[in-house]
């Protein structure tokens, strides 16, 4: 079983997309993966309700004993995370390659 499940939302994450995002997270948790990587490379815009949905997802993932990581933030998302201090709460990686390198470096041998 793959310990990592990648979720890749596309387009805009706002109040109209929150339910779909929650469904993607729930499905990822149900796969049994120990880490869920939210790759936001294809997300063009996120508002505060989208960010709130990620916080709810983080709590849900942690409650199930798993980790939620985020990668590939564009400039708008980076600013949103920094202004809301979410960059201090989420594990954020530059891209999937950096995530994989970090994961391999910290994996027990």
N, C-alpha and C positions, 0 to 999 in steps of 0.2 A: 504494500500500500504506500502511495506517495504521501509523505508527511505534509506536503504543501499543496494547497488548492488555490489557484489564481482566479480572482474575480476581476473582470475587465468591463466596467460600465462604459457606455458610449454617449457622447453628446452633452446634454445639460442635466445637472442634478439639482433639481429644485423641488418645491412642494408637490409638483405633479408626478415626480419620479420616485418619491420616497418609498412607496409600497413596493415598487419593482426592486429597489435596492435592498430592502429588507428580505424579499423573497430570494434574491441572489445570495445574501449572507446566510439565511436559514439553510438553503440548499448546500452551501459550502460547509457549514457546520455538520450537516447530516452526512457528509461524505466520510467523516471520521478523520479527516486531516487534522494534524495538530497545530498547523499554522495556516492562516488565511492571508494571502497577499492580495491587497486591493491595488491593482495597477490602474492608475488614473490617467494614463497617457492619452487615451481617446476622449477624455472629458474636456470639453471646451469651456464650460462655465459651471460654477457651483455657487449657490447662495447660502444664506444662514440656515435655511431648513434642510438643505443637503448636508451641511456640516453637522447639524443636529442629528440627522439620521446616522451619520458615521459614529457619533458619540454613543447613540443607542446601540449600534452594531458592536462597538467596542465592548460595551458593558455585557451584551449578550454573549459575545465570543469568550470573554474572560470568565463569565459565569459558567460556561461549559468546559472550563479548564484549558482553553486554547489561546493562541496568540493571534492578534490582528496586526498586520504590518501594512504600510502604504508605500507605494513608490510612484515615480514618474509624475511629479507635480509640475504643471506648467506655471508660468509666472503669476497669473491671477490666483491660482490655487495656493501657491506658496505664500503670497501676501495675505490671503484669507486665513490660512493656518497660523501665520505669525501674528496677525492683528488679534486673533481670538485666543492666542497662546496655546493653540492646539498642537503646535510643533513640539511642545514640551510634554504632551500627553501621549501622542502616537509615536510608534516606531516608524520613522520615515527614511526611505532610501532613495537615492538619485534615480535608480532604474532597477530592472530585474537582475541585471548582472551584478550590481553592487550588493543587492539583497542575497543572491546566491553565494557570492564570495564571503559575506559576513556569516551566513548560515553555515557554510563549510568550515570557516575558521573557528566557529564556536561549538561545532558538533563534537560530542564526546567520541573519543577514538577507541 
